[in-house]
Amino acid sequence: MTNSYHPVEQSKRTAIVDILRGWAILGVAIGNYIDFLYIGAEKEIKHDTFSEILQYVNRYLFAAKSWTLLTLLFGYGFAILINNVASKGKNPVTFFAWRMILLFILAFINSSFWLGDILKDYAFLGLVLLLFYKCSAKTLAIISTVIILTIPFLMAYVNGIKIEHPAIATNPEYLKLYHSGNWIEFFRFNLLASFYEQIIVPGYAFTAHYVMLGCMLFGLLLQKISFFDRLKELKKLLKYVCGISFILAVIIGIVFNIAIIYKAPFLKIFHPLYWLVLSTMVFIATGICLLYINGKLKTVFSYFNAGGKMTLTNYMSQNILAGILFSGIGLGIADSMPYWFYFILAVFIFIIQLFISKWWLSKYNYGPIEWVWRSASYREWVPFKKTKPEVSADIKMV
């Protein structure tokens, strides 16, 4: 085994990237857990006041903002890995293609427990990213800008495409599989739902993947310009972007909601939902970056940092645990609880994961799934247990 495969020391990692991953995985947990409320729901659900408040919190802080941020960071991480692999004399294309094949396997496992898996999309788009890894920062800026500007037109067009398919998550016949208590039938339900309600649905197959590609390319661009390594230097720019993105989010949000209420005709050719999502995501991400470089919330950020380093383990364990809690193979509480229960449960589980992540990384170099994935990627066992203590990441924070 060569030292080239040893993990990057804590002091050499870009802490803010892991902190942002930690924040994003919180939003993903909330969104995924809330979705269980709607499995089997055939009509609109009425919520109590507390649940309505949490609905607004989720809608404006987490819904879609978390997975778009995580997707951006995937593009950033892709660029770092490609550079590292190339510097070690390996072929970055064949290495990363093999790594994405392994991610497809993890995606299949995750999809067996959760119908909303996003790993398969990352694996597919990761292969597409290989077409762009040699692009200059200027080229990436142009391509990602074009994608962002054209998203509303694509979404409006795709919304008009209808494909008939069974409603797996609300059809009583399929729901029997979910509530059966049989592991095989439970897996079958999730895999069928993943196919019919994600893979072949135009809004997801085209629009969501188009948005993901734009986010990944923008993340690749940020790595090209060493953005997260220059936060102090770019502090004024961060403040400007944070302010402008907030103003844009407010304006787009107001106009979009009025358009929805009055069923504005322009929505058939121009649907700005993802502009609202992306502007809000940028506002939140830059806000977190500003708090970080100003030395705020050091203790909180140290835990998010640990959780972000184990994103894959935390994401998959959230979904496996949810499958056991909500389906017939476990407690079977699925759609039986109020909205606030799912929201608070997701936050509670995430907080427990942060403490576990911080403890785990004090003893091991990687999360368990990250270690398996990395070892399989390099086709040799990489160091798992720490051989010597490292300087604590929170001490090294700004």
HULINSUL-V979819 format. One record per pair of residues at least 4 apart in sequence whose C-alpha atoms are under 8 Angstrom apart, sorted by sequence separation. I is the first residue (numbers start at 1). GAP is how many residues later the second one is. If there is no record, write none. Layout:
[[I;GAP] [I;GAP]]
This chain:
[[1;4] [2;4] [8;4] [9;4] [14;4] [15;4] [16;4] [17;4] [18;4] [19;4] [20;4] [21;4] [22;4] [23;4] [24;4] [25;4] [26;4] [27;4] [28;4] [29;4] [30;4] [31;4] [32;4] [33;4] [34;4] [35;4] [37;4] [41;4] [47;4] [48;4] [49;4] [50;4] [51;4] [52;4] [53;4] [54;4] [55;4] [56;4] [57;4] [58;4] [59;4] [61;4] [62;4] [64;4] [65;4] [66;4] [67;4] [68;4] [69;4] [70;4] [71;4] [72;4] [73;4] [74;4] [75;4] [76;4] [77;4] [78;4] [79;4] [80;4] [81;4] [82;4] [83;4] [84;4] [85;4] [86;4] [91;4] [92;4] [93;4] [94;4] [95;4] [96;4] [97;4] [98;4] [99;4] [100;4] [101;4] [102;4] [103;4] [104;4] [105;4] [106;4] [107;4] [108;4] [109;4] [110;4] [111;4] [118;4] [119;4] [120;4] [121;4] [122;4] [123;4] [124;4] [125;4] [126;4] [127;4] [128;4] [129;4] [135;4] [136;4] [137;4] [138;4] [139;4] [140;4] [141;4] [142;4] [143;4] [144;4] [145;4] [146;4] [147;4] [150;4] [151;4] [152;4] [153;4] [154;4] [155;4] [156;4] [157;4] [167;4] [170;4] [171;4] [172;4] [173;4] [174;4] [175;4] [176;4] [177;4] [181;4] [182;4] [183;4] [184;4] [185;4] [186;4] [187;4] [188;4] [189;4] [190;4] [191;4] [192;4] [193;4] [194;4] [195;4] [196;4] [197;4] [200;4] [201;4] [202;4] [203;4] [204;4] [205;4] [206;4] [207;4] [208;4] [209;4] [210;4] [211;4] [212;4] [213;4] [214;4] [215;4] [216;4] [217;4] [218;4] [219;4] [220;4] [221;4] [222;4] [223;4] [226;4] [227;4] [230;4] [231;4] [234;4] [235;4] [236;4] [237;4] [238;4] [239;4] [240;4] [241;4] [242;4] [243;4] [244;4] [245;4] [246;4] [247;4] [248;4] [249;4] [250;4] [251;4] [252;4] [253;4] [254;4] [255;4] [256;4] [257;4] [258;4] [259;4] [260;4] [263;4] [265;4] [266;4] [267;4] [272;4] [273;4] [274;4] [275;4] [276;4] [277;4] [278;4] [279;4] [280;4] [281;4] [282;4] [283;4] [284;4] [285;4] [286;4] [287;4] [288;4] [289;4] [290;4] [291;4] [292;4] [297;4] [298;4] [299;4] [300;4] [301;4] [302;4] [303;4] [304;4] [305;4] [306;4] [307;4] [310;4] [311;4] [312;4] [313;4] [314;4] [315;4] [316;4] [317;4] [318;4] [319;4] [320;4] [321;4] [322;4] [323;4] [324;4] [326;4] [327;4] [328;4] [333;4] [337;4] [338;4] [339;4] [340;4] [341;4] [342;4] [343;4] [344;4] [345;4] [346;4] [347;4] [348;4] [349;4] [350;4] [351;4] [352;4] [353;4] [354;4] [355;4] [356;4] [357;4] [358;4] [359;4] [360;4] [361;4] [366;4] [367;4] [368;4] [369;4] [370;4] [371;4] [372;4] [373;4] [374;4] [375;4] [376;4] [391;4] [392;4] [393;4] [8;5] [47;5] [57;5] [58;5] [85;5] [86;5] [90;5] [111;5] [135;5] [166;5] [169;5] [170;5] [177;5] [180;5] [181;5] [193;5] [194;5] [195;5] [196;5] [199;5] [200;5] [202;5] [203;5] [204;5] [222;5] [223;5] [259;5] [266;5] [267;5] [291;5] [292;5] [322;5] [324;5] [325;5] [326;5] [327;5] [337;5] [361;5] [366;5] [375;5] [376;5] [391;5] [85;6] [86;6] [111;6] [168;6] [169;6] [180;6] [198;6] [199;6] [222;6] [291;6] [292;6] [323;6] [324;6] [325;6] [326;6] [327;6] [361;6] [375;6] [85;7] [110;7] [168;7] [178;7] [179;7] [198;7] [231;7] [307;7] [323;7] [324;7] [325;7] [326;7] [327;7] [360;7] [375;7] [132;8] [177;8] [178;8] [259;8] [324;8] [325;8] [326;8] [374;8] [83;9] [177;9] [292;9] [325;9] [82;10] [85;10] [107;10] [357;10] [107;11] [177;11] [178;11] [371;11] [107;12] [108;12] [177;12] [178;12] [106;13] [107;13] [371;13] [82;14] [175;14] [104;15] [174;15] [103;16] [104;16] [256;16] [103;17] [256;17] [365;18] [366;18] [104;19] [365;19] [103;20] [252;20] [364;20] [365;20] [168;21] [364;21] [365;21] [101;22] [363;22] [364;22] [100;23] [252;23] [253;23] [363;23] [100;24] [168;24] [169;24] [252;24] [362;24] [168;25] [100;26] [249;26] [31;27] [100;27] [249;27] [362;27] [30;28] [168;28] [248;28] [249;28] [97;29] [167;29] [168;29] [97;30] [166;30] [167;30] [249;30] [27;31] [31;31] [96;31] [165;31] [248;31] [249;31] [318;31] [30;32] [31;32] [246;33] [28;34] [245;34] [246;34] [27;35] [28;35] [245;35] [27;36] [93;37] [245;37] [246;37] [24;38] [27;38] [28;38] [163;38] [245;38] [27;39] [28;39] [163;39] [314;39] [26;40] [27;40] [162;40] [242;40] [243;40] [24;41] [25;41] [161;41] [241;41] [242;41] [24;42] [25;42] [241;42] [242;42] [23;43] [24;43] [159;43] [158;44] [159;44] [242;44] [24;45] [25;45] [158;45] [241;45] [242;45] [24;46] [307;46] [239;47] [307;47] [310;47] [21;48] [74;48] [78;48] [155;48] [158;48] [238;48] [306;48] [20;49] [21;49] [158;49] [20;50] [304;50] [307;50] [71;51] [82;51] [238;51] [239;51] [303;51] [306;51] [307;51] [21;52] [155;52] [238;52] [303;52] [306;52] [154;53] [79;54] [303;54] [313;54] [235;55] [303;55] [306;55] [313;55] [17;56] [151;56] [310;56] [313;56] [309;57] [310;57] [312;57] [313;57] [231;58] [309;58] [312;58] [151;59] [151;60] [310;60] [232;61] [231;62] [147;63] [148;63] [211;63] [147;64] [148;66] [147;67] [145;69] [144;70] [143;71] [144;71] [113;73] [144;73] [112;74] [113;74] [143;74] [144;74] [112;75] [115;75] [112;76] [114;76] [115;76] [113;77] [117;77] [140;77] [141;77] [112;78] [115;78] [116;78] [140;78] [111;79] [112;79] [115;79] [111;80] [140;80] [141;80] [140;81] [116;82] [111;83] [4;84] [32;84] [125;84] [129;84] [137;84] [132;85] [125;87] [129;87] [133;87] [137;87] [121;88] [125;88] [129;88] [136;88] [137;88] [305;88] [302;91] [302;92] [301;93] [299;95] [298;96] [298;99] [295;102] [295;103] [294;104] [292;105] [293;105] [292;106] [160;108] [156;111] [157;111] [156;112] [157;112] [156;113] [156;114] [155;115] [156;115] [153;116] [154;116] [155;116] [152;117] [153;117] [152;118] [153;118] [152;119] [152;120] [151;121] [152;121] [152;122] [151;123] [152;123] [151;124] [148;127] [42;128] [40;129] [41;129] [39;130] [40;130] [38;131] [39;131] [40;131] [40;132] [40;135] [72;140] [75;140] [76;140] [71;141] [75;141] [79;141] [186;141] [74;142] [75;142] [77;142] [78;142] [186;142] [68;143] [72;143] [73;143] [75;143] [76;143] [77;143] [80;143] [186;143] [68;144] [71;144] [72;144] [75;144] [76;144] [79;144] [71;145] [72;145] [74;145] [75;145] [76;145] [79;145] [69;146] [72;146] [73;146] [76;146] [181;146] [182;146] [183;146] [68;147] [72;147] [76;147] [181;147] [182;147] [71;148] [72;148] [179;148] [180;148] [181;148] [178;149] [179;149] [180;149] [181;149] [178;150] [179;150] [179;153] [114;205] [110;206] [113;206] [114;206] [113;207] [110;209] [114;209] [68;210] [110;210] [113;210] [17;211] [16;212] [65;212] [69;212] [64;213] [65;213] [68;213] [14;214] [14;215] [65;215] [66;215] [65;216] [69;216] [61;219] [60;220] [61;220] [61;223] [20;265] [20;268] [103;270] [102;271] [16;273] [99;274] [102;274] [102;275] [16;276] [99;277] [99;278] [98;279] [23;281] [19;282] [22;282] [95;282] [19;283] [21;283] [22;283] [25;283] [95;283] [20;284] [21;284] [22;284] [19;285] [20;285] [22;285] [23;285] [18;286] [19;286] [21;286] [22;286] [25;286] [29;286] [54;286] [18;287] [19;287] [21;287] [22;287] [32;287] [51;287] [18;288] [19;288] [20;288] [21;288] [51;288] [16;289] [18;289] [19;289] [22;289] [25;289] [29;289] [33;289] [51;289] [54;289] [15;290] [18;290] [21;290] [25;290] [36;290] [50;290] [17;291] [18;291] [47;291] [47;292] [41;294] [39;295] [40;295] [39;296] [37;297] [38;297] [36;298] [37;298] [36;299] [37;299] [37;300] [37;301] [37;302] [34;305] [37;305] [36;306] [34;308] [33;309] [34;309] [33;310] [30;312] [33;312] [30;313] [33;313] [30;316] [29;317] [30;317] [29;318] [26;320] [26;321] [29;321] [26;324] [7;358] [6;376] [7;376] [5;377] [6;377] [15;378] [1;379] [10;380] [11;380] [1;381] [9;381] [10;381] [11;381] [10;382] [11;382] [15;382] [10;383] [11;385]]
